[in-house]
Amino acid sequence: MMHVADGNPVTVISLIENNGVVRTTRTRNAAFASIQPEIVGVCGTDRHLFEGRLPAPAGTVIGHEIVGHVETLPPEFPLVADWDVRVGDRVVIAPGISCQRCPHCLRYGMYCQRRKLYGLGSAGHGIHGGLSDTVELLPDTRLFRVPDRLPAQRAVFIEPVACGVRAMHTASLTVGPLSGRRALIVGFGGIGLAVATVAAYAGAHVEICELDGLRQQVAERLGFPVATPSQVEPGSYDLAVECAGVPAAFAGAVRAVRPGGTVIEMGNFADAGPGEVPVAEICQRDIRVAGVSETRDADFRVAVDVVAHSPVDLAAAIGAVHRFQDLDAPEVLFTKWDVLKQVVCFD
C-alpha cells in the first residue's frame, strides 16, 4: 500500500469555477486520519456537480463511493465504527457526517442541519473526496469493514446499495415484507441497479422500466425483466421506485402502482425542474409517497451483506475502469454516456 507522507503533494481531482474539473495537488494535513483509496465509484451526483446542477464550491474534491485501506490514524482520532479501527483495515466510508447536536439529530437521529458530506463540498476545502491519492478523514466519520475476499469491483457498490437498502426499508413500512411483492424500478442507472439488487435480494419480483437501449441490455444481462414506459401495466405494482432523475418519471411511477401502493422518489436529488404530480390520483387511490436521500448505519451493514452474497453480477455493470494515475483528462468521468457505471482504481 502506497503511503503519502505528511507534507508531500497529494494529487486530487477537484471542481473549478464555472463547472468542470481539474487535476491538481494539495498538501496533506497530518491532523486527520486518512484512507488510501482502492476503488472509487462515479455517481450521477458527481456528474451533477460537474455540470453545476448541485451547489458546491470550487476546490471540492469529488468522489463519495469510496473503498480503501486505513492509511494513518492519529492517537485518539474520533471515528465511528463497531470495531477498533487499525491501520491497514479495508473499509467503506459513509459519506454523511452528522453533528449529533442540532435539533434534528437529537430528535430524529437523522436529517442533520449541519451535515457534512464527502465529495460534495460541505466537508470543507481539505482532501475530503475520493478522487485523490489519499482521503483525509473528518472527525466522527462512519467506517464499515469490507471483507478482504470481496472483489473491489463488487465492493465499490456498497455505498449505492446502502441507499437502496434505505429505500427498501422505507417502502416496507407501508408495503410490508417485500418477498413476493411486485417492484418496478424506473430508471436503470447506478442507483436503479442498486435498488433493484436490494429488492431482488429481499425476495421481490423486480422489473425495470427503462428507455435507453444500453441500459436495457445491461439490465437483461443481469437477469432483470425490462419494459419501456408504454409497456408498463398501470396499477399492477405494489411498489415503484423512481431512479431516473427525470421529473416526468414520477407521474409514471404513481400510475404504475396499485391502489394502496407505495412510490419512493430518490432519482431527483439534483433539481431537474418541475414535473407533473398527479395529486388527485395519489389521494383517490390511497398511494403512499416517500423521498429517500440519507442512509443509516444499519443500511451499510446490510449493504455489505447484500453486495457480498447477491447473485447479481454487479461488476458486469461497470463499463469503464480508469486508473487514477492515468486520468490526465478527468472530464471523461462525467461526460462519457455510453456506459452504465464508471470506476476509478488506484495502484
C-alpha positions, 0 to 999 in steps of 0.5 A: 500500500502506497503511503503519502507522507505528511507534507508531500503533494497529494494529487486530487481531482477537484471542481473549478469555477464555472463547472468542470474539473481539474487535476491538481495537488494539495498538501496533506494535513497530518491532523486527520486520519486518512484512507488510501483509496482502492476503488472509487465509484462515479455517481450521477451526483458527481456528474451533477456537480460537474455540470453545476446542477448541485451547489458546491464550491470550487476546490471540492474534491469529488468522489463519495463511493469510496473503498480503501485501506486505513492509511494513518490514524492519529492517537485518539482520532474520533471515528465511528465504527463497531470495531477498533479501527487499525491501520491497514483495515479495508473499509467503506466510508459513509459519506454523511457526517452528522453533528449529533447536536442540532435539533434534528439529530437529537430528535430524529437521529437523522436529517442533520442541519449541519451535515457534512458530506464527502465529495460534495463540498460541505466537508470543507476545502481539505482532501475530503473526496475520493478522487485523490491519492489519499482521503483525509478523514473528518472527525466522527466519520462512519467506517464499515469493514469490507471483507478482504475476499470481496472483489473491489469491483463488487465492493465499490457498490456498497455505498449505492446499495446502502441507499437502496437498502434505505429505500427498501426499508422505507417502502416496507413500512407501508408495503410490508415484507417485500418477498413476493411483492411486485417492484418496478424500478424506473430508471436503470442507472447506478442507483436503479441497479442498486435498488433493484439488487436490494429488492431482488435480494429481499425476495421481490419480483423486480422489473425495470422500466427503462428507455435507453437501449444500453441500459436495457441490455445491461439490465437483461444481462443481469437477469432483470425483466425490462419494459419501456414506459408504454409497456408498463401495466398501470396499477399492477405494482405494489411498489415503484421506485423512481431512479431516473432523475427525470421529473416526468418519471414520477407521474409514471411511477404513481400510475404504475402502482396499485391502489394502496401502493407505495412510490419512493422518489430518490432519482431527483436529488439534483433539481431537474425542474418541475414535473407533473404530480398527479395529486388527485390520483395519489389521494383517490387511490390511497398511494403512499409517497416517500423521498429517500436521500440519507442512509443509516448505519444499519443500511451499510451493514446490510449493504455489505451483506447484500453486495457480498452474497447477491447473485447479481453480477454487479461488476458486469455493470461497470463499463469503464475502469480508469486508473487514477494515475492515468486520468490526465483528462478527468472530464471523461468521468462525467461526460462519457454516456455510453456506459452504465457505471464508471470506476476509478482504481488506484495502484 
